[in-house]
Amino acid sequence: MHELVLYTTSIVTLIFLKIGYIGVFLLMSISSTFIPLPSEIILAPAGYMVSLGHMSYWIVILMGLLGSMVGSYINYYIGEKLGRKFLLKYGKYFGFSTSKFEFMEKIFLEYGSISTFVGRVIPLVRNYISIPAGIVRMNKVKFFIYTLLGSLIWVIFLTTIGFYVGNNMTLVTQYVHHFFPYILIALIIVFILYVIVHKKRKKESHGKKN
């Protein structure tokens, strides 16, 4: 498995040398769909290329963010156009099992729109959270804002790690595991505040109706 990661990382680095920022955009577009291509092996090498002076930090961030948005919208429209029944029946053929689907759906239905923000930085969740958003036809303005903010955090996080750690995926993984809990805690705090405010507004709205 380790050898596969190293081999894939080498290919990604070669792609960046050949086509540069377009490679970042295309690979992040793929990574942000249901296709299991970890964003770590895309953005960390891109950050490494920045440290060598071959790429610009902010253009990498921009291309990574645009790719993340494109992939997220692909998933959104898959959910919107194909619907729940189709995905439950055929999702397993492209890596979206029934259990995974039900897990994503439960998260989205329980926590609402904010889950598209928090979910963008949680491994195994970030690739699929846009699908239930599409199924329920989540407000597109909210979807855009939450997905943009969550994706931006994740793209900056991984690119920065790649810049300082280099092309060593072992170290990248260690740094991701070290710093990820702090980011998650911050997002959980934001999430809790959102839930409190949302419930308070809902209660006030219900009180006015009565």
Secondary structure, 3 states (H helix, E strand, C coil): CHHHHHHHHHHHHHHHHHHCHHHHHHHHHHHCCCCCCCCHHHHHHHHHHHHCCCCCHHHHHHHHHHHHHHHHHHHHHHHHHHHHHHHHHHHHHHCCCHHHHHHHHHHHHHHHHHHHHHHHHCCCCCCCCHHHHHHCCCCHHHHHHHHHHHHHHHHHHHHHHHHHHCCCHHHHHHHHHHHHHHHHHHHHHHHHHHHHHHHHHHHHHHHHHC
